[in-house]
Amino acid sequence: MKTARNLLMLALVIILTVGLAGMTSASSSKKADSKGAKPPFAHDFNDIGDADWAEAYIAKMKSKNVLQGFEDGSFRPNQPVTRVEAIVMAVRLLGLEDQAKAQKPDAKLHFKDAELIGKKYPWAKGYILAALENGLFDASEQAVQPEKPASRVWIAGLLVKSLGLQSEALHEMTKTPAFKDAAAIPAGSVGYVNVAVEKGIISGYPDGTFKPNKNVTRAEIAALLDRTNGGLLDQAGAVKVSGVIQNIEFNQSKTEGTTPATVNGSVTIATYANQSFTYGISSELLVSYHTKYVRADQLAVHDSVQLVVLDNIVQEAVLLDEKPNDGGKDSAPHPGEPSKVTVVQLRLEMKLTGQGEVEMEYENKKGKIEAEFERKSGQTREKLEGKPAAAAIEKWLSDAAMTERTNPEDALSKLVSVLNVNPGDVQEIELSVKFSNGKEINIEKKQPEQNQSKGKHEDSHGPGNGKGHGKGNGKK
């Protein structure tokens, strides 16, 4: 009898322990209100260290189901992306995967290498058909060449077409690109390169070259896809909203079969203009935080954020740093606080390897704006003045999500990123930012001598990478 009573008591203890743990877990998953450190999102590829600069881009594109890895758990970031991989990635980025999978198996491809595609890449046939139906191929292309490494000039054309900017590219065909090796760019691709550079999708190298025939790696394609995704959101009418989280909740469990993009929560923010908005959000949305990402369900009440919203759904998010006041309390704005703080003056001087330079000046004097931007790279020179310079600088500041509470190092990292500058090429930098509330950010840095000989990587600023598919049994 005594043994039976002891066993019964033990069972009750176990039940109560498990039940209380479940209640605690449910409570913590419902609403976040902690301001502790946020661990970065952990990817599941075993070789990201081979291109750690691209880690966040890879994670972001993977979370959007745009890219995948291989069955052995690798991503192979430094491997050239093939044309068929890039086509599939572009189709997924455009949200056309359902259209690709709905293609009839007996649908005929009229490319000269259709037989090769049918035998070695049957999984890609529907994606190629969807790409054809959505204008991602040139009318003169006679072969897909699925196994051929995708070059920079080819990728530039693919992504410009993905944005639907073919007409703009045709109007830019007679404009000579500002690169020392412009003559190496095929005549029919000149307009696409010009538009890709103007839209910030791709850039050149510090030595003033574009290297049109250089292969794009799987890591680099991820960064390029991320920039293209930003352009797609702009075209769709997405808006940016900045403020402080007042409430954020998620469902305790996801419905079976849902994707990372599935909305299973809501977030309410108070803007700096004393307005309150509530949007749908996915718990698995990756939120930019410094040079890494955290999941949306790691956000907490009182966090300062910038959201990119489309149709009342959060599509992108940036977690902003907060700057405590003298009393050590949270200084993040709350409802009722006056108008949004803006940048009233900015000066930037940056010296790069290969005698490259970037200079930027911006000043808002009670609504009268003076601005100038100049970038030198080898023998090439890009200069903007007046309204074009002001518009460009204001867009960069917006993309960098820079506020008076931004950590100085984070401000510098974000600004370098939106300017398409490889951090490894920065030798000296001076940055001064003044805000309308009197606060300032001032940075002056010089690269140590031993770091000035490091190799260069176009598009290797910030995290990022491409997606991909494997050959044969590799994952698509």
N, C-alpha and C positions, 0 to 999 in steps of 0.2 A: 504493500500500500504506500509506504513511504517513498519507494522508488518511483511509483507511478505518479505521486504528487510532485516529486522533483522534476520529472520529465515534463509534466504539464506546465509547471512554472517556467521551465526553460523555453518551452514552445511559445508561451505568452510573451516572454522577454524578446524573443526573436521577432515575433509578429509586430510588437510595438516598436522595436528598433527600426525594422524595415519600413513600417508605416510612417514613422516620424521622418525618416530620411527621404521618403517619397514626397512628403508634404513640403520639406525644406527645398528639395529640388524643384518641385512645381512652383513654389513661391519665387525662387530666384530666377526661374526661366520666364516668369510672367512679366516682371518689371525690374529694370535695372536702375539703381540709384547709388552707385558706388563710383568713386573717383580714383580708384587705384590704378596701378600700371596695367596697360593693356598688352598682353602678349601678342606678337605678330602672327598672322595667319600661317599655318604650316602646310606647305605643299606636299604632295606625295610622290614627287619624282626623286630618284636617287642620284642624279648627276647635275643638279642645278648649280652646285658649286663651281662647275666648269664655266659658268657665265653668270656669276652672282649679281652683276649689274642688271640683269634682265629678270630677276626672280619675281618681282612684283607684277611686271607686265604678263609674264607667263601665268602666274596665279590668277590674275584678273581675267585674261582671255579664256583660261580653263574654266573658271567659274561661270562664264557666259556660254559654255559649251561650244566655243569657237575652235579651240584646239584640244588635242589629246596627245598622249605619249605612246610608248610602245609596250608590248606585252611583258617585257622584262623589267618594267618599272622605270625605264629611262625616258628622257626627253630628247637627248642628243642636241643640246642647244647650239653647238658650234658646227653642226652638220648643215650643209647647204639645203635650203628648202627647195623641193622640186616644184615644177609647174603644177602638177596635179594636186599636190598638197596645198599650194597657195590658192588654187581655184576653189577647192573645197572650203578652205578657211574663209574666203571672201563670201561665198554663198551662205555659210553659216552666220557670218557677221551681219549680213543683210536680212537675216531672219527667214531665209528661203529653204531651210532644210526640209520642211514638210513638203514643199513643192518638189524638191529633189527626190524625196523618197516616194512621191506619188507618181513618178514617171513610169510609163509602161516598160516592162522588161524587153519587149520586142521593138521599142522605139529605135529608129535608125540614126546613127551618127554619120555625117557625110565627110568627116575628116579622112585624110589618106591613111592615118594610123588607127582607124576605128577598130580594126581587127586586133591590134595590139592592146588597145584599151579594154576590149571585150574579154580578152584572155587573161591579162595581168592585173587589170584594175576594174573588174566588174562593179565593185562597191562604189566607184567614182562616177559611173556612167550617168546616173541620175543628176549628180551635181553638175556635170559638164553640160547636160541638157538644160538645166535651170540657168546656168551661166549664159548659155547661148540665148535663151528666151529673154534674158534681162540685160542684154547688150554688153556683156563682159568680154566679148571677143571682137576683134577687128573683122570687117567683112572680107578682107584679103587673106586671112589666116587659113591655111590649108591643112595644118596638122597641129595637134595639141602638144606633141612632144612631152608626154607626161613625166618621163624620167629625167628630163633635162633640168639642171639646176636653174632656178629663177634668178635672172640678173636684176640689178638695181633699176635699169631703164624699163625692163618688162614689168616689174612690180609697180613702178610708178604709174604706168599705163593702166594696170589692172585696178589699182586703188582709186585713181581718178574716175575711171568708168564706174566703179562701185558707188561713187558719190554722184553719179549722173552728170558729170561736168564735161561731157564730150564736146559740147558746143563751145564752152570756154577754151578748151584745149585747141580746137580748130582755129579760134581767133588769135591764139598765141603762137601759131606755127612759124610766123616770120620774125618773132622776137628771139634774138640770140641769147641763150642762157648765160648767166654771169659766172661761167666756170672756165678755167684755163684750157680744159680739154673738151670744150663745147663741140668742137669739130668731130669728136668721136661719137656724139649722140646721133642716132639715125634720124634722118630728116623727118620721117613720119612720126617720130616720138618727141620732137622738140617741144611741141605745145603741151604734151602731157607732163613732161619734166617741169616746164615753167609753172604749170598750174599746181603740180604736187609740191613744188618749193614754196609758191605763194601761199598755199593753204597750210603750210607747216607740216605736211605729211612726211617729207623727206628733206634732207639737207646735204650739203657737200662736206668736204674735208678741210681741215685747217690749212692745207697747202693750196687751197683754191681750186681743187679738182672735184669732179663729180663721180668719176670712175663708173661710167654707165654699164660696163660689161662685168663688173665685179659681182660675184655670187652673193646673194642675201642668205644669211644664216637663219636657222629656226628661231634663235633668240632675237635677232633683229626684226624678223617679220612680226613678232609679237608686239614690239614697240610701235611699228608702223600701223598695225591693225588697231592699236589703242587710239592713235591719233585720228585714224579714219573714223573710228566709232564716235569720237567727239564731233567730227563734222556731220555725221549722220544725225546725231541728236540735235545739233543746231538747225539743220534743215527741217527736222520734224517739228520744230517750235518749242524745244525744251527750254526751260527757264532756270536761272540760278537763284536760290534763296538762301540767305545766310541768317543765322540766329542761334538761339540757345534752346536746347532740348528741355521741354517742360514735362513731357510724358512719352514713354516708349514702351510698347507692350508687344509680345509675340504669343502665338498659340503654343501650347505645350508640346504638341507633336505635329509633324507634317503628314499630310495625306499620302498614302502609298502611291508611288508613281509620279510624284511632283518633281519639279526640277529646281535648281538653285534660284531660278528667276521667279518662282512662285511667291506671290504676296501672301504672307502669313502673319502680318503684324501692322502696326500703325505707329507713327511718330508725330508728335505735336511740337512745333518750335515757335518761340516768340522772336520775331525779327527785331532788328535794331531800329526799325521805324515804328515800333509799338503796334505790331500786328501779330495775329496768331493764326497758324495754318496747320492742318492735319493732313498727312499723306499716307498712302499705303507703302509698305516696305517689306522686303524679304529678309529673313534672319540671316541668310547666307550671302547677302550682298557684301562685297568686299569694299571696305572704306579705306581710302588713302590716309595714311598716317606716317608722316615723315617720309622715309624712302621705302616703307613697308606697307602692309595692309592688315587691317583687323576686320573681323566679321561684324555685321551690323548689330548682332545680339550682344556685342561687347560694349556698345554705346550706353551711356548712362544719362540720367537726368542731370541737367546743368552743364553737359558737354556743349562746347561751341562747335558748330558744324556749318559747312556749305553744302547744300544739296542741289543736284541737277534733277529737275522734276519734269515729267512728261505725262499728261493725262492723269494728274494727281497721284502718280506713282514715282517713287524715288528710283532713278536710274543710275546715278553716280553719287558719291558722297566723299567729303573730305573732313577729317577730324582736325580741328584747329587747336593750336596751343592756347592756353589761357595764362595771363600774367597776373599774379596776385597783387593786391594793393598793399599799402604800407601796413595795414592791420593784419595782413596774412590771410584775409578772407578772399573767397572767390570774387573776382571782379568782373565776371561775365555779365553782360547786360541782361536785364530782366524786363518783363512787361512794364511799360510806363517810362522807360528810359528814353531820352530824346533821340534825335536823328542819327543816322548811320555816320560813323567816322570815315573820312575819305583821305586818300593820299593827296597832299597839296604840293609836295616837292619830292623829286627823286633824281639822284645823280648816280651813275654807274660807269666805272672805268674798269675794263677787263683786258688783260694781256694774255694771249694764248701762245702755244707753241707755234713755230713756223712764222713768227712775226705777225700773227693774227691779233686783231684788236676789236673790241666791242665798246662803244661809247653811247650813253643814253642820258638825256636830260629832259625833265618834265616839270613844269611848274604851273599851278592853278592859282592865279591871283584874282580872287573874288569872281570866278567865272571866266576870266580871260586866260586862256591856256596857251602856253608856249612850249613847244616840244621839238626835239631833234634826236634822231637815231642814226648811227653809222656803224657799219660792220666792215672790217678789212680782213681779207684773207688772201695772202700772196699778192697777185697782181689785180685781184678783183676787189670791188668796192660797192657796197650797198648803202644808200643814204636816203633818209626820209626827213622831211621837215614839215612844220605846220600841222594842219589837220590830219594828213595821213600818218604822221609820226605819232600824234596824240592818240589817234584811234588804235594804232598798233600797240602802243605802250599800255593804254587802258585795258586792252584785251589781254595782254600778257599779265598784268596785275590781277585781273579777274581770274585768269586760268591758274595763277599761282595762289589764289585764295589768300592774299596777303592782307592782314589786318594789324592794328596796333598791338594785338596780343600775340602775334606770331613770334616764336622764338627766333632770334637773329640768325642762327645757323640754319634753321629750317627755311627762313625767308630766302637766304642765299641759295640753298639747294633747290628750292622750287623755282626761283627766278632763272637760274642756270638751266634747269630742265626745260622750261617753256621757251627759252631762247634757242633750243636745239644745240646746246654746247656740251661737249663731252667734258665732264668734271676733270678727267685726267689731263686735259689740254690747258686748264686754267693755271697760269703761272703767277699772276698777281691780280688782285681784285680790290676795288674800293667801292663800297655801297653805302649810300646815305638816303634814308627815307624819312620824310616828315609827314605827320598826320594832322588832320584838322583840329584835333583836341590837344595838340602840342607835343604829343609823344613822338619819339624818334627811334629809328634803327640805324646803327652805324657799325660798319664792318670794314676792316682793312686786313688783308691776308696776303702772304707771299708763300708760294710753294717751296718747300725745302729742295736744295740742289739735287739730292739723290733721287727725287721723284720726277725730275724734269725730263728724264729720258724714257719714261714709260710709254708703252705702245698705245696706239690710238684705235678707237672703235667708233665708226660712224653710228649714230643713233644709240650709243651706249650710255647716254646719260640717264640716270634714274633706272628703276626696275623695268623689265620688260622682256618679252620674248614672243616667239611665234608659236604656232600650234602645229599640229601636224598629224600625219598618218604614217603608219609604217608600211613597208613593202611586204608583200607576201602575207604572213600571218600577223604582221604588226597591226596595232590598233589604228583605226581610222578616226 
